[in-house]
Amino acid sequence: MLKKLSAEFFGTFWLVFGGCGSAVLAAGFPELGIGFVGVSMAFGLTVLTMAFAVGHISGGHFNPAVTLGLAVGGRFSWGEVLPYWIVQVIGGIFAAAILYIIASGGPEWAAGSFASNGYGELSPGGYSMIAVLIIEVVLTAAFLIIILGSTSARAPAGFAPIAIGLGLTLIHLISIPVSNTSVNPARSTATVFFAETGAMGQLWLFWVAPLIGAAIGAVIWKALLSEDD
């Protein structure tokens, strides 16, 4: 169990450090910045690389919503859900803390939103709470279908990390303007501690929506798509 939890800690650490780090450190430069397309790719690459590196140890969740969805889908033990959630959140916060120390050493530093998620005035595009809630539910459900499908026994072996990483990239391309993309409560929790906005007060949505979406995705998979693997 220790190895599984360690893998989830480091995997979530890498997701937050790489994904949010790309947004905080590399996205904002007028000439050299990678933009939201680059940030989307960074999040996908973090999952892809860590899924190959430690996915065989822990399953490569790196996300409380994924852990819940896999439990609902019958692919994960309910007894291990809470320990996974705890280390995922801790790993994310640890990554955000290190990222904050690095970023604050730059010239004219201001934490601002610190890659946090939000709705209303905290949404990059000013989207409403309902719009953000819906997109987070829908995209997390789709993410679980991608995960469950690509890791199915009848899926091509060895390609799941690629499908999952590209799926997360696509999710970010769709929803960065709307919610700054969560689909991951650990990622959202990690950044709110360092943001200089009201993101903490909106964190509830980025737990509720991804967890609901993950459960819906798992139910859809089991009811309509699963081949009893």
MDAnalysis code that builds the backbone (N, CA, C; Angstrom):
import MDAnalysis as mda
import numpy as np

u = mda.Universe.empty(687, n_residues=229, atom_resindex=np.repeat(np.arange(229), 3), trajectory=True)
u.add_TopologyAttr("name", ["N", "CA", "C"] * 229)
u.add_TopologyAttr("resid", np.arange(1, 230))
u.add_TopologyAttr("resname", ["MET", "LEU", "LYS", "LYS", "LEU", "SER", "ALA", "GLU", "PHE", "PHE", "GLY", "THR", "PHE", "TRP", "LEU", "VAL", "PHE", "GLY", "GLY", "CYS", "GLY", "SER", "ALA", "VAL", "LEU", "ALA", "ALA", "GLY", "PHE", "PRO", "GLU", "LEU", "GLY", "ILE", "GLY", "PHE", "VAL", "GLY", "VAL", "SER", "MET", "ALA", "PHE", "GLY", "LEU", "THR", "VAL", "LEU", "THR", "MET", "ALA", "PHE", "ALA", "VAL", "GLY", "HIS", "ILE", "SER", "GLY", "GLY", "HIS", "PHE", "ASN", "PRO", "ALA", "VAL", "THR", "LEU", "GLY", "LEU", "ALA", "VAL", "GLY", "GLY", "ARG", "PHE", "SER", "TRP", "GLY", "GLU", "VAL", "LEU", "PRO", "TYR", "TRP", "ILE", "VAL", "GLN", "VAL", "ILE", "GLY", "GLY", "ILE", "PHE", "ALA", "ALA", "ALA", "ILE", "LEU", "TYR", "ILE", "ILE", "ALA", "SER", "GLY", "GLY", "PRO", "GLU", "TRP", "ALA", "ALA", "GLY", "SER", "PHE", "ALA", "SER", "ASN", "GLY", "TYR", "GLY", "GLU", "LEU", "SER", "PRO", "GLY", "GLY", "TYR", "SER", "MET", "ILE", "ALA", "VAL", "LEU", "ILE", "ILE", "GLU", "VAL", "VAL", "LEU", "THR", "ALA", "ALA", "PHE", "LEU", "ILE", "ILE", "ILE", "LEU", "GLY", "SER", "THR", "SER", "ALA", "ARG", "ALA", "PRO", "ALA", "GLY", "PHE", "ALA", "PRO", "ILE", "ALA", "ILE", "GLY", "LEU", "GLY", "LEU", "THR", "LEU", "ILE", "HIS", "LEU", "ILE", "SER", "ILE", "PRO", "VAL", "SER", "ASN", "THR", "SER", "VAL", "ASN", "PRO", "ALA", "ARG", "SER", "THR", "ALA", "THR", "VAL", "PHE", "PHE", "ALA", "GLU", "THR", "GLY", "ALA", "MET", "GLY", "GLN", "LEU", "TRP", "LEU", "PHE", "TRP", "VAL", "ALA", "PRO", "LEU", "ILE", "GLY", "ALA", "ALA", "ILE", "GLY", "ALA", "VAL", "ILE", "TRP", "LYS", "ALA", "LEU", "LEU", "SER", "GLU", "ASP", "ASP"])
u.atoms.positions = np.array([
    [0.827, -1.213, 0.000],
    [0.000, 0.000, 0.000],
    [0.861, 1.262, 0.000],
    [1.998, 1.212, 0.700],
    [2.871, 2.379, 0.760],
    [3.363, 2.760, -0.635],
    [3.718, 1.765, -1.437],
    [4.189, 2.055, -2.786],
    [3.076, 2.670, -3.632],
    [1.854, 2.186, -3.476],
    [0.729, 2.755, -4.215],
    [0.516, 4.219, -3.842],
    [0.513, 4.493, -2.543],
    [0.284, 5.865, -2.083],
    [1.438, 6.773, -2.498],
    [2.656, 6.254, -2.462],
    [3.804, 7.043, -2.900],
    [3.686, 7.385, -4.389],
    [3.256, 6.411, -5.170],
    [3.082, 6.648, -6.604],
    [2.022, 7.708, -6.860],
    [0.929, 7.660, -6.113],
    [-0.122, 8.662, -6.274],
    [0.349, 10.041, -5.827],
    [1.147, 10.081, -4.770],
    [1.704, 11.357, -4.311],
    [2.571, 11.975, -5.405],
    [3.520, 11.222, -5.924],
    [4.442, 11.762, -6.917],
    [3.733, 12.055, -8.236],
    [2.766, 11.218, -8.601],
    [2.027, 11.473, -9.827],
    [1.224, 12.757, -9.763],
    [0.552, 12.991, -8.639],
    [-0.222, 14.220, -8.480],
    [0.689, 15.422, -8.336],
    [1.800, 15.238, -7.639],
    [2.813, 16.296, -7.566],
    [3.225, 16.727, -8.971],
    [3.518, 15.782, -9.833],
    [3.989, 16.099, -11.183],
    [2.898, 16.778, -12.003],
    [1.664, 16.313, -11.838],
    [0.564, 16.920, -12.569],
    [0.419, 18.398, -12.208],
    [0.428, 18.701, -10.924],
    [0.272, 20.092, -10.483],
    [1.506, 20.914, -10.809],
    [2.679, 20.369, -10.537],
    [3.900, 21.124, -10.785],
    [4.080, 21.395, -12.280],
    [3.851, 20.376, -13.102],
    [4.027, 20.547, -14.540],
    [2.909, 21.328, -15.193],
    [1.670, 20.975, -14.876],
    [0.533, 21.638, -15.496],
    [0.361, 23.070, -15.023],
    [0.233, 23.243, -13.721],
    [0.077, 24.595, -13.176],
    [1.356, 25.402, -13.334],
    [2.499, 24.724, -13.264],
    [3.765, 25.415, -13.469],
    [3.862, 26.003, -14.861],
    [3.367, 25.297, -15.852],
    [3.388, 25.834, -17.214],
    [2.541, 27.094, -17.312],
    [1.429, 27.121, -16.576],
    [0.561, 28.301, -16.590],
    [1.182, 29.465, -15.843],
    [1.767, 29.180, -14.682],
    [2.313, 30.245, -13.840],
    [3.633, 30.780, -14.379],
    [4.495, 29.903, -14.867],
    [5.847, 30.304, -15.247],
    [6.024, 30.567, -16.737],
    [5.261, 29.874, -17.578],
    [5.584, 29.890, -19.009],
    [4.498, 30.422, -19.924],
    [3.318, 30.671, -19.416],
    [2.221, 31.030, -20.322],
    [2.109, 32.518, -20.605],
    [2.647, 33.361, -19.731],
    [2.325, 34.775, -19.806],
    [3.292, 35.675, -20.531],
    [4.387, 35.148, -21.062],
    [5.354, 36.013, -21.726],
    [4.842, 36.402, -23.116],
    [4.857, 37.678, -23.463],
    [4.293, 38.123, -24.742],
    [4.891, 37.421, -25.960],
    [6.206, 37.209, -25.977],
    [6.845, 36.624, -27.151],
    [7.193, 35.155, -26.976],
    [7.493, 34.759, -25.740],
    [7.956, 33.396, -25.499],
    [6.908, 32.517, -24.826],
    [5.783, 33.097, -24.424],
    [4.792, 32.344, -23.677],
    [4.165, 31.230, -24.492],
    [3.817, 30.150, -23.827],
    [3.263, 28.986, -24.526],
    [1.763, 29.096, -24.745],
    [1.096, 30.033, -24.064],
    [-0.337, 30.211, -24.262],
    [-1.155, 29.070, -23.706],
    [-2.490, 29.149, -23.876],
    [-3.327, 28.117, -23.274],
    [-3.223, 26.794, -24.017],
    [-2.811, 26.814, -25.290],
    [-2.585, 25.553, -26.002],
    [-1.407, 24.820, -25.382],
    [-0.342, 25.560, -25.086],
    [0.812, 24.946, -24.438],
    [0.496, 24.428, -23.056],
    [-0.310, 25.177, -22.302],
    [-0.715, 24.726, -20.967],
    [-1.538, 23.440, -21.075],
    [-2.421, 23.387, -22.051],
    [-3.231, 22.177, -22.260],
    [-2.343, 20.974, -22.534],
    [-1.349, 21.174, -23.376],
    [-0.416, 20.082, -23.680],
    [0.382, 19.682, -22.449],
    [0.763, 20.667, -21.642],
    [1.543, 20.362, -20.440],
    [0.767, 19.465, -19.488],
    [-0.511, 19.777, -19.267],
    [-1.317, 18.926, -18.382],
    [-1.424, 17.513, -18.949],
    [-1.649, 17.401, -20.244],
    [-1.729, 16.073, -20.846],
    [-0.431, 15.304, -20.720],
    [0.687, 15.996, -20.895],
    [1.983, 15.338, -20.820],
    [2.312, 14.880, -19.404],
    [1.859, 15.635, -18.391],
    [2.134, 15.196, -17.023],
    [1.471, 13.858, -16.737],
    [0.217, 13.720, -17.173],
    [-0.496, 12.466, -16.939],
    [0.101, 11.341, -17.775],
    [0.398, 11.634, -19.032],
    [0.963, 10.612, -19.911],
    [2.279, 10.079, -19.350],
    [3.173, 10.976, -18.947],
    [4.493, 10.532, -18.488],
    [4.415, 9.775, -17.174],
    [3.613, 10.265, -16.233],
    [3.522, 9.576, -14.946],
    [2.707, 8.287, -15.037],
    [1.755, 8.227, -15.958],
    [1.013, 6.980, -16.144],
    [1.951, 5.874, -16.613],
    [2.879, 6.226, -17.514],
    [3.878, 5.243, -17.936],
    [4.855, 4.927, -16.803],
    [5.210, 5.959, -16.016],
    [6.239, 5.775, -14.988],
    [5.753, 4.989, -13.780],
    [4.567, 5.332, -13.267],
    [4.113, 4.714, -12.017],
    [2.700, 4.139, -12.104],
    [2.098, 4.202, -13.285],
    [0.739, 3.677, -13.415],
    [0.621, 2.207, -13.073],
    [1.681, 1.451, -13.330],
    [1.665, 0.018, -13.019],
    [1.732, -0.241, -11.520],
    [2.070, 0.780, -10.741],
    [2.151, 0.630, -9.291],
    [0.813, 0.935, -8.624],
    [0.235, 2.087, -8.969],
    [-0.971, 2.548, -8.274],
    [-2.214, 2.597, -9.142],
    [-2.048, 2.404, -10.440],
    [-3.162, 2.592, -11.360],
    [-3.134, 3.944, -12.038],
    [-2.300, 4.858, -11.524],
    [-2.129, 6.153, -12.171],
    [-3.349, 7.033, -12.135],
    [-3.956, 7.211, -10.957],
    [-5.145, 8.056, -10.849],
    [-4.774, 9.542, -10.849],
    [-4.003, 9.966, -9.864],
    [-3.539, 11.344, -9.681],
    [-4.693, 12.348, -9.596],
    [-5.834, 11.903, -9.142],
    [-7.047, 12.718, -9.224],
    [-8.138, 12.053, -8.391],
    [-8.670, 12.716, -7.364],
    [-9.730, 12.104, -6.554],
    [-10.966, 11.718, -7.361],
    [-11.285, 12.486, -8.402],
    [-12.449, 12.148, -9.220],
    [-12.223, 10.847, -9.975],
    [-11.016, 10.650, -10.478],
    [-10.697, 9.398, -11.163],
    [-10.780, 8.225, -10.200],
    [-10.258, 8.393, -8.998],
    [-10.326, 7.340, -7.992],
    [-11.775, 6.963, -7.704],
    [-12.630, 7.964, -7.507],
    [-14.045, 7.691, -7.261],
    [-14.680, 6.988, -8.454],
    [-14.418, 7.499, -9.654],
    [-15.016, 6.911, -10.846],
    [-14.618, 5.466, -11.050],
    [-13.358, 5.151, -10.792],
    [-12.910, 3.771, -10.929],
    [-13.550, 2.872, -9.882],
    [-13.790, 3.405, -8.683],
    [-14.492, 2.621, -7.662],
    [-15.935, 2.365, -8.084],
    [-16.604, 3.397, -8.579],
    [-17.980, 3.234, -9.060],
    [-18.024, 2.241, -10.225],
    [-16.990, 2.291, -11.061],
    [-16.935, 1.396, -12.211],
    [-16.485, -0.016, -11.887],
    [-16.217, -0.289, -10.617],
    [-15.825, -1.631, -10.214],
    [-14.382, -1.969, -10.503],
    [-13.559, -0.957, -10.759],
    [-12.152, -1.189, -11.068],
    [-11.229, -0.879, -9.898],
    [-11.783, -0.460, -8.760],
    [-10.943, -0.037, -7.642],
    [-11.666, -0.310, -6.335],
    [-10.889, -0.644, -5.307],
    [-11.450, -0.963, -3.996],
    [-11.953, 0.287, -3.284],
    [-13.183, 0.242, -2.779],
    [-13.722, 1.388, -2.035],
    [-12.906, 1.659, -0.775],
    [-12.306, 0.643, -0.222],
    [-11.525, 0.822, 1.003],
    [-10.261, 1.635, 0.810],
    [-9.813, 1.784, -0.427],
    [-8.596, 2.545, -0.698],
    [-8.881, 3.948, -1.213],
    [-10.147, 4.306, -1.364],
    [-10.490, 5.608, -1.933],
    [-9.965, 6.755, -1.068],
    [-10.273, 6.726, 0.227],
    [-9.879, 7.836, 1.098],
    [-8.363, 7.990, 1.196],
    [-7.579, 6.908, 1.396],
    [-6.125, 7.085, 1.408],
    [-5.583, 7.679, 0.106],
    [-6.137, 7.272, -1.021],
    [-5.715, 7.842, -2.299],
    [-6.028, 9.334, -2.335],
    [-7.229, 9.713, -1.912],
    [-7.607, 11.131, -1.906],
    [-6.631, 11.951, -1.062],
    [-6.296, 11.440, 0.104],
    [-5.423, 12.189, 1.020],
    [-4.059, 12.442, 0.396],
    [-3.425, 11.402, -0.152],
    [-2.081, 11.598, -0.700],
    [-2.122, 12.411, -1.991],
    [-3.204, 12.304, -2.741],
    [-3.328, 13.130, -3.955],
    [-3.383, 14.613, -3.598],
    [-4.187, 14.949, -2.600],
    [-4.297, 16.347, -2.188],
    [-2.966, 16.849, -1.619],
    [-2.326, 16.048, -0.776],
    [-1.047, 16.449, -0.198],
    [0.007, 16.627, -1.285],
    [0.055, 15.698, -2.231],
    [1.019, 15.813, -3.325],
    [0.810, 17.073, -4.141],
    [-0.465, 17.406, -4.397],
    [-0.760, 18.620, -5.143],
    [-0.364, 19.875, -4.401],
    [-0.678, 19.927, -3.110],
    [-0.322, 21.108, -2.304],
    [1.196, 21.256, -2.210],
    [1.894, 20.161, -2.046],
    [3.355, 20.206, -1.965],
    [3.936, 20.776, -3.262],
    [3.404, 20.345, -4.403],
    [3.866, 20.857, -5.696],
    [3.584, 22.342, -5.823],
    [2.381, 22.767, -5.424],
    [2.020, 24.181, -5.522],
    [2.898, 25.040, -4.628],
    [3.258, 24.519, -3.456],
    [4.120, 25.271, -2.542],
    [5.501, 25.485, -3.147],
    [6.066, 24.447, -3.730],
    [7.376, 24.592, -4.367],
    [7.281, 25.534, -5.565],
    [6.212, 25.396, -6.327],
    [5.999, 26.282, -7.473],
    [5.892, 27.736, -7.028],
    [5.220, 27.972, -5.923],
    [5.080, 29.325, -5.397],
    [6.442, 29.912, -5.011],
    [7.268, 29.110, -4.367],
    [8.602, 29.584, -3.972],
    [9.417, 29.968, -5.202],
    [9.353, 29.138, -6.242],
    [10.102, 29.431, -7.469],
    [9.553, 30.686, -8.144],
    [8.227, 30.720, -8.332],
    [7.613, 31.829, -9.061],
    [7.799, 33.158, -8.343],
    [7.763, 33.153, -7.024],
    [7.887, 34.397, -6.270],
    [9.290, 34.976, -6.322],
    [10.248, 34.220, -6.860],
    [11.596, 34.729, -7.028],
    [11.790, 35.513, -8.308],
    [10.737, 35.604, -9.114],
    [10.839, 36.330, -10.371],
    [10.609, 37.818, -10.205],
    [10.999, 38.623, -11.194],
    [10.791, 40.066, -11.124],
    [9.312, 40.422, -11.256],
    [8.912, 41.462, -10.540],
    [7.522, 41.952, -10.604],
    [6.521, 40.831, -10.319],
    [6.846, 39.999, -9.358],
    [5.997, 38.845, -9.035],
    [4.674, 39.266, -8.425],
    [3.610, 38.645, -8.879],
    [2.285, 38.782, -8.269],
    [1.571, 37.458, -8.436],
    [1.094, 36.899, -7.341],
    [0.472, 35.569, -7.412],
    [-0.797, 35.586, -8.245],
    [-1.615, 36.629, -8.104],
    [-2.865, 36.687, -8.847],
    [-3.715, 35.461, -8.608],
    [-4.192, 34.871, -9.679],
    [-5.039, 33.679, -9.553],
    [-4.224, 32.415, -9.313],
    [-2.930, 32.455, -9.584],
    [-2.027, 31.315, -9.390],
    [-2.601, 30.035, -9.998],
    [-3.110, 30.141, -11.219],
    [-3.639, 28.991, -11.976],
    [-4.827, 28.322, -11.300],
    [-5.518, 29.041, -10.411],
    [-6.671, 28.452, -9.727],
    [-7.884, 28.432, -10.646],
    [-8.905, 27.727, -10.226],
    [-10.140, 27.614, -10.995],
    [-11.194, 28.565, -10.443],
    [-12.182, 28.887, -11.266],
    [-13.214, 29.781, -10.767],
    [-14.365, 29.980, -11.727],
    [-15.395, 30.632, -11.227],
    [-16.551, 31.014, -12.043],
    [-16.847, 32.489, -11.791],
    [-17.716, 33.046, -12.608],
    [-18.015, 34.468, -12.483],
    [-16.782, 35.303, -12.763],
    [-16.446, 36.187, -11.867],
    [-15.287, 37.059, -12.075],
    [-13.962, 36.316, -12.012],
    [-13.975, 35.090, -11.498],
    [-12.751, 34.289, -11.436],
    [-12.620, 33.327, -12.616],
    [-13.628, 33.292, -13.478],
    [-13.536, 32.515, -14.713],
    [-12.736, 33.313, -15.737],
    [-11.798, 32.683, -16.457],
    [-11.037, 33.425, -17.470],
    [-11.925, 34.154, -18.472],
    [-13.057, 33.558, -18.830],
    [-13.965, 34.178, -19.785],
    [-15.206, 34.769, -19.158],
    [-15.242, 34.833, -17.822],
    [-16.386, 35.401, -17.127],
    [-17.630, 34.526, -17.144],
    [-17.467, 33.219, -17.258],
    [-18.604, 32.305, -17.352],
    [-19.295, 32.141, -15.994],
    [-20.583, 31.870, -16.048],
    [-21.400, 31.761, -14.841],
    [-21.115, 30.477, -14.077],
    [-21.585, 30.429, -12.842],
    [-21.428, 29.236, -12.015],
    [-22.075, 28.024, -12.676],
    [-23.266, 28.197, -13.253],
    [-23.958, 27.079, -13.890],
    [-23.171, 26.569, -15.088],
    [-22.641, 27.489, -15.889],
    [-21.853, 27.079, -17.051],
    [-20.622, 26.283, -16.621],
    [-19.956, 26.772, -15.594],
    [-18.757, 26.084, -15.094],
    [-19.128, 24.732, -14.504],
    [-20.195, 24.673, -13.744],
    [-20.648, 23.406, -13.160],
    [-20.920, 22.378, -14.248],
    [-21.628, 22.783, -15.286],
    [-21.992, 21.847, -16.352],
    [-20.766, 21.349, -17.096],
    [-19.861, 22.269, -17.464],
    [-18.706, 21.821, -18.246],
    [-17.791, 20.923, -17.431],
    [-17.670, 21.189, -16.137],
    [-16.822, 20.335, -15.300],
    [-17.432, 18.940, -15.133],
    [-18.745, 18.866, -15.004],
    [-19.415, 17.558, -14.912],
    [-19.260, 16.789, -16.212],
    [-19.558, 17.438, -17.333],
    [-19.527, 16.768, -18.636],
    [-18.120, 16.294, -18.981],
    [-17.137, 17.155, -18.792],
    [-15.770, 16.786, -19.177],
    [-15.170, 15.739, -18.255],
    [-15.516, 15.773, -16.962],
    [-15.014, 14.720, -16.075],
    [-15.659, 13.385, -16.413],
    [-16.945, 13.401, -16.753],
    [-17.603, 12.166, -17.177],
    [-16.934, 11.604, -18.425],
    [-16.646, 12.473, -19.390],
    [-15.965, 12.027, -20.609],
    [-14.576, 11.479, -20.292],
    [-13.888, 12.129, -19.362],
    [-12.550, 11.672, -18.973],
    [-12.601, 10.263, -18.399],
    [-13.604, 9.981, -17.583],
    [-13.723, 8.631, -17.009],
    [-14.040, 7.603, -18.081],
    [-14.845, 7.973, -19.054],
    [-15.135, 7.037, -20.145],
    [-13.865, 6.739, -20.926],
    [-13.044, 7.770, -21.170],
    [-11.758, 7.555, -21.846],
    [-10.879, 6.619, -21.031],
    [-10.800, 6.849, -19.724],
    [-9.948, 6.029, -18.864],
    [-10.436, 4.593, -18.819],
    [-11.719, 4.418, -18.561],
    [-12.261, 3.064, -18.468],
    [-12.165, 2.327, -19.790],
    [-12.377, 3.040, -20.883],
    [-12.302, 2.400, -22.193],
    [-10.888, 2.039, -22.592],
    [-9.960, 2.953, -22.388],
    [-8.584, 2.708, -22.829],
    [-7.859, 1.690, -21.960],
    [-8.346, 1.487, -20.740],
    [-7.741, 0.475, -19.856],
    [-8.539, -0.823, -19.833],
    [-9.538, -0.912, -20.685],
    [-10.327, -2.140, -20.787],
    [-9.456, -3.291, -21.267],
    [-9.826, -4.490, -20.874],
    [-9.055, -5.671, -21.255],
    [-9.022, -5.867, -22.759],
    [-10.042, -5.369, -23.458],
    [-10.109, -5.549, -24.906],
    [-9.514, -4.386, -25.685],
    [-9.055, -3.364, -24.989],
    [-8.412, -2.234, -25.656],
    [-6.982, -2.616, -26.030],
    [-6.397, -1.951, -27.039],
    [-5.002, -2.237, -27.396],
    [-4.078, -2.056, -26.193],
    [-3.274, -3.026, -25.912],
    [-2.417, -3.004, -24.728],
    [-1.315, -1.959, -24.862],
    [-1.062, -1.242, -23.766],
    [0.073, -0.337, -23.702],
    [-0.180, 1.080, -24.171],
    [-1.378, 1.343, -24.703],
    [-1.650, 2.667, -25.262],
    [-2.508, 3.543, -24.355],
    [-2.949, 3.018, -23.228],
    [-3.855, 3.772, -22.363],
    [-3.284, 5.122, -21.928],
    [-2.016, 5.201, -21.488],
    [-1.495, 6.512, -21.072],
    [-1.561, 7.562, -22.176],
    [-1.371, 7.135, -23.424],
    [-1.420, 8.072, -24.540],
    [-2.839, 8.607, -24.717],
    [-3.814, 7.697, -24.707],
    [-5.209, 8.115, -24.855],
    [-5.645, 9.021, -23.703],
    [-5.240, 8.670, -22.499],
    [-5.627, 9.462, -21.323],
    [-4.951, 10.828, -21.349],
    [-3.660, 10.866, -21.682],
    [-2.955, 12.135, -21.760],
    [-3.532, 13.043, -22.834],
    [-3.820, 12.490, -24.007],
    [-4.415, 13.294, -25.081],
    [-5.834, 13.721, -24.712],
    [-6.549, 12.849, -24.004],
    [-7.889, 13.215, -23.546],
    [-7.856, 14.404, -22.608],
    [-6.890, 14.411, -21.682],
    [-6.787, 15.533, -20.755],
    [-6.351, 16.804, -21.483],
    [-5.507, 16.668, -22.490],
    [-5.137, 17.830, -23.307],
    [-6.362, 18.425, -23.967],
    [-7.179, 17.591, -24.586],
    [-8.393, 18.069, -25.241],
    [-9.341, 18.740, -24.253],
    [-9.478, 18.151, -23.082],
    [-10.333, 18.727, -22.048],
    [-9.883, 20.142, -21.699],
    [-8.585, 20.348, -21.588],
    [-8.073, 21.684, -21.280],
    [-8.286, 22.649, -22.448],
    [-8.112, 22.173, -23.664],
    [-8.350, 23.032, -24.820],
    [-9.794, 23.531, -24.853],
    [-10.717, 22.692, -24.415],
    [-12.126, 23.073, -24.403],
    [-12.443, 24.048, -23.283],
    [-11.911, 23.784, -22.089],
    [-12.476, 24.435, -20.902],
    [-11.596, 25.437, -20.182],
    [-10.359, 25.652, -20.608],
    [-9.563, 26.693, -19.953],
    [-10.282, 28.042, -19.971],
    [-10.874, 28.463, -21.082],
    [-11.566, 29.756, -21.060],
    [-12.773, 29.803, -20.129],
    [-13.329, 28.658, -19.822],
    [-14.559, 28.614, -19.016],
    [-14.247, 28.560, -17.525],
    [-13.464, 27.584, -17.107],
    [-13.220, 27.362, -15.669],
    [-11.746, 27.354, -15.300],
    [-10.897, 27.554, -16.283],
    [-9.453, 27.331, -16.153],
    [-9.153, 25.858, -15.936],
    [-10.113, 25.036, -16.213],
    [-10.051, 23.572, -16.193],
    [-9.602, 22.968, -14.877],
    [-10.536, 22.262, -14.257],
    [-10.197, 21.451, -13.094],
    [-10.266, 19.982, -13.477],
    [-11.474, 19.428, -13.489],
    [-11.735, 17.985, -13.591],
    [-10.894, 17.196, -12.595],
    [-10.359, 17.876, -11.580],
    [-9.449, 17.246, -10.625],
    [-9.456, 18.044, -9.324],
    [-10.160, 17.569, -8.307],
    [-10.226, 18.314, -7.048],
    [-8.875, 18.542, -6.379],
    [-7.932, 17.633, -6.529],
    [-6.616, 17.813, -5.916],
    [-5.872, 18.972, -6.569],
    [-5.956, 19.072, -7.880],
    [-5.327, 20.175, -8.601],
    [-5.942, 21.507, -8.181],
    [-7.259, 21.549, -8.034],
    [-7.943, 22.782, -7.639],
    [-7.605, 23.170, -6.203],
    [-7.563, 22.201, -5.320],
    [-7.250, 22.468, -3.914],
    [-5.830, 22.996, -3.764],
    [-4.904, 22.431, -4.515],
    [-3.496, 22.803, -4.380],
    [-3.264, 24.278, -4.642],
    [-3.939, 24.847, -5.636],
    [-3.634, 26.215, -6.051],
    [-4.350, 27.272, -5.225],
    [-5.490, 26.942, -4.609],
    [-6.249, 27.989, -3.909],
    [-5.500, 28.532, -2.690],
    [-4.611, 27.754, -2.121],
    [-3.875, 28.216, -0.940],
    [-2.900, 29.346, -1.264],
    [-2.584, 29.505, -2.541],
    [-1.574, 30.481, -2.931],
    [-2.132, 31.584, -3.835],
    [-3.381, 31.473, -4.218],
    [-4.006, 32.491, -5.058],
    [-4.380, 33.715, -4.228],
    [-4.278, 34.868, -4.847],
    [-4.639, 36.118, -4.177],
    [-5.997, 36.600, -4.686],
    [-6.927, 35.667, -4.774],
    [-8.287, 35.955, -5.232],
    [-9.261, 35.274, -4.272],
    [-10.515, 35.236, -4.644],
    [-11.514, 34.545, -3.835],
    [-11.698, 33.092, -4.225],
    [-10.667, 32.485, -4.788],
    [-10.779, 31.115, -5.288],
    [-11.143, 30.116, -4.192],
    [-10.690, 30.351, -2.959],
    [-10.998, 29.429, -1.870],
    [-12.510, 29.300, -1.668],
    [-13.223, 30.390, -1.812],
    [-14.672, 30.361, -1.620],
    [-15.416, 29.627, -2.711],
    [-14.757, 29.391, -3.842],
    [-15.389, 28.680, -4.957],
    [-14.893, 27.241, -5.092],
    [-14.008, 26.830, -4.195],
    [-13.403, 25.506, -4.304],
    [-14.440, 24.389, -4.250],
    [-15.519, 24.609, -3.511],
    [-16.546, 23.569, -3.368],
    [-17.001, 23.030, -4.718],
    [-17.168, 23.943, -5.701],
    [-17.671, 23.516, -7.013],
    [-16.699, 22.563, -7.692],
    [-15.401, 22.770, -7.454],
    [-14.390, 21.974, -8.133],
    [-14.071, 20.677, -7.392],
    [-14.815, 20.412, -6.329],
    [-14.926, 19.085, -5.760],
    [-16.246, 18.443, -6.199],
    [-17.325, 19.163, -6.051],
    [-18.654, 18.608, -6.331],
    [-18.790, 18.204, -7.792],
    [-18.475, 19.113, -8.713],
    [-18.701, 18.835, -10.131],
    [-17.849, 17.683, -10.662],
    [-16.527, 17.658, -10.407],
    [-15.754, 16.522, -10.905],
    [-16.168, 15.175, -10.298],
    [-16.525, 15.168, -9.015],
    [-16.937, 13.900, -8.400],
    [-18.251, 13.411, -8.994],
    [-19.196, 14.324, -9.196],
    [-20.458, 13.943, -9.840],
    [-20.194, 13.459, -11.264],
    [-19.377, 14.215, -12.001],
    [-19.071, 13.833, -13.374],
    [-18.396, 12.481, -13.465],
    [-17.469, 12.214, -12.546],
    [-16.776, 10.927, -12.555],
    [-17.743, 9.775, -12.316],
    [-18.643, 9.950, -11.365],
    [-19.631, 8.901, -11.084],
    [-20.542, 8.684, -12.292],
    [-20.959, 9.763, -12.938],
    [-21.811, 9.648, -14.122],
    [-21.072, 8.919, -15.238],
    [-19.815, 9.299, -15.475],
    [-19.039, 8.632, -16.513],
    [-18.887, 7.145, -16.266],
    [-18.649, 6.780, -15.009],
    [-18.502, 5.368, -14.672],
    [-19.799, 4.608, -14.872],
    [-20.918, 5.217, -14.503],
    [-22.224, 4.569, -14.681],
    [-22.531, 4.394, -16.166],
    [-22.241, 5.424, -16.968],
    [-22.459, 5.320, -18.419],
    [-21.629, 4.182, -18.995],
    [-20.371, 4.113, -18.571],
    [-19.507, 3.050, -19.081],
    [-20.057, 1.679, -18.719],
    [-20.396, 1.481, -17.460],
    [-20.876, 0.177, -17.011],
    [-22.187, -0.211, -17.696],
    [-23.095, 0.756, -17.838],
    [-24.424, 0.463, -18.343],
    [-24.470, 0.307, -19.869],
    [-23.657, 1.081, -20.584],
    [-23.822, 1.156, -22.036],
    [-22.615, 0.712, -22.854],
    [-21.442, 0.745, -22.277],
    [-20.235, 0.528, -23.088],
    [-19.388, -0.655, -22.665],
    [-19.452, -1.044, -21.420],
    [-18.592, -2.098, -20.919],
    [-18.913, -3.443, -21.571],
    [-17.859, -4.200, -21.828],
    [-18.005, -5.555, -22.359],
    [-17.711, -6.589, -21.288],
    [-18.064, -6.198, -20.043],
    [-17.890, -7.078, -18.873],
    [-16.453, -7.547, -18.704],
    [-15.539, -6.537, -18.787],
    [-14.139, -6.893, -18.583],
    [-13.730, -6.575, -17.160],
])
